[in-house]
Structure formats: C-alpha cells, structure tokens
Amino acid sequence: MAIVQQVIKAPVQQVWAVLADGWTYSDWVVGTAHMRNVDDDWPAVGTRLHHRAGPWPFSLEDSSLVLECEPERKLVLRVKLWPAGEAIVVFALEPVGPDATRVSLGEDFAAGPLHWVRNKLNDLVLHQRNKETLNRLSDIARRQKTPD
C-alpha cells in the first residue's frame, strides 16, 4: 500500500470535520470532479459518496463505500471508478499536540486493470496525487471551524 503522510496545522477535530463532510470531497480529493449525493449517515460504515470523477465530458459516475469508521482516528473507503478499477483508501489521523494532526493516506488498488498493471510509474503518479490531496485537505482543515 502506498502511504503519504503530512502534518496539518489544525486540531484533529478540524481535520475530521472535513473528512466527515462528504460534500467537500470534490474540493480536495484529486480526480473527483463533482459530488452527486452523500448518504445521510455519512461516514457511518456502509454509507456511500456518489461522485463524478475525471474531466468533463469524459467523467464517470461511481461511488465510494465506507468500510470502517473510527471518528477522529480512521476512515477506510472502497473507492470505485470503473472501468479503471477499485481501490482501498485509508485515512489515519493522529494528534501531534493540541493544534496539529498527522494524517496518513494509504491507497492500494483492489480490483480491475489498475490492480493488474502495477508498476513504478503508477506508484509515482499515485504518490504525487495523494500528496496533492493531503495539501488540499490541509488548506480546508486549517480554515475549518471546530464544531461546538
């Protein structure tokens, strides 16, 4: 599993608030172009984000499923984007003092062509994509107000 880490200068509650707001995913997840719907109980296990990914007019509609959720600690998703395949994505949050959070983002292809064609170029592209995803998450989380 390819893992990228970043320390975000925001309390874990602020970072989690962004992860827990499914409507923001197209703002910070690289490749997600539009959120079509978010299940009411998001991010409870079994709920889904319904998204559009890729550039218009070639974007595809698909969904992502919550496999595991530990509020303010961990979120595991099965991300689908057929015909490219599926991936398991793990967000792990660890407080680093009262005003900073270490976020680890791990992603591994689980099915489809991207799972079968694994090489160093794909790993490099995935690493850079996830690094930019954490940069965007950081920008939003630092502006987020902690829920009361």
N, C-alpha and C positions, 0 to 999 in steps of 0.2 A: 504494500500500500504506500503510495506517495504521500508524504506528510510535509506540510508547510506550517511554520509557527510564526506568530507575531505577538508582541506585547502591545496592547491597546491601552492608551492612557484614559481609561474610563473604568468605573467600578463594574464588577461582574453583573450587577443588576441592569445596568445600562446596555451592556453588550447583549445580555439575554433578551432584553426587551425588543431589540432589533430582530434577533432570531425568532422570537415568539410572535412577531407581526408578519405573517405570511405575505401581506400585501406589499411589503418592501423588497421582496426578493429580486424583482426585476431592476431595482435601483442599485443593487450591489453584487449580485451573482453574475459573473461574466458569462455571456451567452444567452441569458434569459431576457427576452425582449418585452414580454408583456405577461402580467398576471391576469388570467381569465376568471379565476374563482379561488377561494380559500375556504376549506371546510370550517364550519362554525367552531369546532372544538380544537382547532389547530393550536399547538403542536402535539395534541394527545396521540398516543400510539394508535395507528390505523387511520388517521386523518390524512388528507391529501392537499397538496397545492396543485392547481391546474394552471399550466403555463404555456406560453408560446416561446420557442427558442429558435435562434438563428435570424439571419437578416431577411427583411421583407423583400420580395414576395415569396421567398423560399422557406420561410419559417414553418416549423412543425408544431402541432398541438400535442401535448402529452401531459403527464402528471408525475408528481413525486410523492412517495408514501413514507410516513413516519414509522420506523421500525422500533425505535427506542427513544425515550424522552426522560431525562432527569433534569428538571428545571434548575437553571443557573449552573449546570455541570456538563450535560452532554445531550446531543441531539444526533440521531442516526437516521439517515434517509436512504431510501432506494429511489434513485433518480432515473427516470426513463426518458429516452429520446430516440425512439425508433424511427428510422431503420438503423441508426448508429449503434444502439445497444442500451445497456443499463449499467449504472454504477452504484456502489455503496459509498456514501459520503458521511464522514463522522466529524462533527464539531465538538471539541472538548474545551471547556473553559476552566481556568484555574486562577483564583485571585493571586495577585502579586502586590500585596499591600492593599490599603483601602481604596486607592484610586487607579489601579491598573489591573489588567486581566491578560493572562497568556492564553491565546486562542490557538489551538492546533486544528488544522483542517487536513483530514486524510481522505483520499479518494482512490478507489480501485474499481476497474471495470469488472462487472459481474456476468455479463451476457452480451451476445451479439458480436459484430465484426471488430469493435474496438477491444473486446476481451481477447479475441483470437489473434489480432495483429498487434502484439505488444513489442515495442522497440524503444531505443533510447530517444529517438526524435519525438515519439508520442509522449514519453515521460517528461521530456524537457518542456514541451508545449503545455502539458497538464500542470507542471510545476509553476510555470510563468502565469498561467491562467489563475491558478489558486492563489498565488502571491498577490495578483491584482485584485482578486475577490476579497482577500483579507484587508487590503488597503482601502477598498471601498467600504467594507464593513466598519473599519476603524473610523473613517470620516463620518459616517452616520451615527455610530455609537457615541462618539465624542460630543456630538450635538444633541443627543437624546437626553431628555429629562428623565431622571429616575422616577418610576411610578411611586405614588404615595401609598 
